[in-house]
Amino acid sequence: IFQPEQHSLHEQLCYYKSAKEIVLAEGAALHVMELLGEIPARITVLQRRNNSDYLFGPLLAARCKNVDFFGTLKVLPSLFVFEGYKSAAHGSALSVLHAEALKDYLERHLGLNGFDVKEFLATAQQDIATYLHAYASILRANQDIKQLPDEYIKKVEELEPDYTGEMPANWQRD
């Protein structure tokens, strides 16, 4: 696993340019690809938002002949609210990937074995709870947006177990 934050931009560009296979999460790493010109590697993007393949697909296809997206995911409601606003910001929400579909994708498309579904789901559960707890008390103290944590909890509870596993009892408590 390459950790770009530990390398200079020049080192990152050299690394990506020489790679045969690049797997990245949608985000800042995608924008680095814009700096590379033609990319000989096969690129796989793990989506964080629905339809981001339509947004980033053409950008990457212009630079690379082999681009694929994994997008079996659910996007949870955003809990981030800019100070003074009365609604949550768009594009800052947490998304969760379908664990079994991701495992199958990694095996079939990339030949990667050993993906631990249980560990992945446990991490997803922690992320879901941590995201809620980071914002819940602030949101509940504001009359205009106090409903947002409960809407988030409801959406999490509606998710199929392949996205979250069995959420621990009382995960939503502060």
Secondary structure, 3 states (H helix, E strand, C coil): CCCHHHCCHHHHHHHHHHCCEEEEECCHHHHHHCCCCCCCCEEEEECCCCCHHHHHHHHHHCCCCCEEEECCEEECCCCCCCCCCCCCCCCCCCEEECHHHHHHHHHHHHCCCCCCHHHHHHHHHHHHHHHHHHHHHHHHCCCCCCCHHHHHHHHHHHCCHHHHCCCCCCCCCC
